[in-house]
Amino acid sequence: MNHPHLNESLSVEFLLLAYSNGYFPMADGESGEIRWYSPDPRSIIPFKEFKPHRSLRQIIKKNIFEIRVDTACENVIRLCARREDTWISEEVVKAYSALHRAGHVHSVESWREEKLVGGLYGVSIGAAFFGESMFSAESNASKVAFVQLVEILKSGGYELLDTQFSNDHMAQFGITDIPRETYLLLLSNAIQKEARFGSHQKPA
């Protein structure tokens, strides 16, 4: 749902206020205009029950990728933007890079032979994590990063993993649609709690 009446500022303060109230921005792919959304239903992943498929567990055990956290966040955002139709404009890149410097945006990265080949980033407020986007330059690179994200959220005391909209790619991770009213209650509870986003040992 588009809410053009909202202040279209991308300052750190306003972004945190917007996310805390269930809104998030996306840039129009053609004009670059910032629009604000609060979808109904809202998509989340019940990450505490998430378990990777056996084939993905086998890939993780092969140690194909080195997983790093917050070592190349702006690069991850820019690589997520490299697609034909993107909502991540240069203005959005700069805004979320500023949020990263403020400690509220984190990246989980897949590296191979010192090259960044996949990853994801999202916004963290209290015990809520808002997944924004992911990219993969090599097969399974973003999937392995997502599994590591789940381990980080579990060990860090997070309560909510918001994925905003449903799509076919995220369906493999057990996405669930819930009414916006329900989501806002979960959100209100999560942002009042403390959580820690950090590295975690590789899942077995």
Steps between C-alpha positions, in 0.01 A plus 500: 500500500640838403498774766627811320388728784790385716808718524729363230817557699764229506681628806612245758250633753202492266584155364515358852166665581342366180621142553389511863148581378485237225603710197793462263612694190558386144621712211302494177709313242456767234460834676695423817215650706492366856172335592399359837330166556327313782361187331197303614562211533859524616757227435719359776715190546452300823878461512514315832344199327706535181720209400689494169428220256739207501656604169578846640645349817734295282613812318569676831711205618718528190617844619480640149441850635657698780228685690575851625280751681501876440830509313363634169150624573485779242637266233227248584234770463643612165519144370138442606412804288663358186194363331280610215212614720615629839355707782849568638593841359822686576305701756394175670858366494627811677216497754550136599877542508441779753271266695781244496745752643240573770490130590155420360578331168693175481630280221573129488743425220616192309861524382700260284866550419480851646216596267156606622267257320175524693328648800213689652433805713227625728397747767525419871291673769480342843420131449352554152694440179360625170647311206548736208666324209747230400719422200688199373781503244558129554252218553381467861709793628200698624333188642804424715504862617133472595563188709773690681262793553253267670771370732598857588140597574443192714816545705454877528155489657296630206123452495389612152631448146302721264526443125239760400353335186461140387686381192593168345865529600425551870236224505779240536581645842153444645347842455163565666246774433325651801246785535661841540324546834663182631835605357486838672443330836800273444704798387407713801605220731827423318636854474470545876735208567876486474687275258857471379598460138835326473686217341412142582675172447418320179184290539543122493 
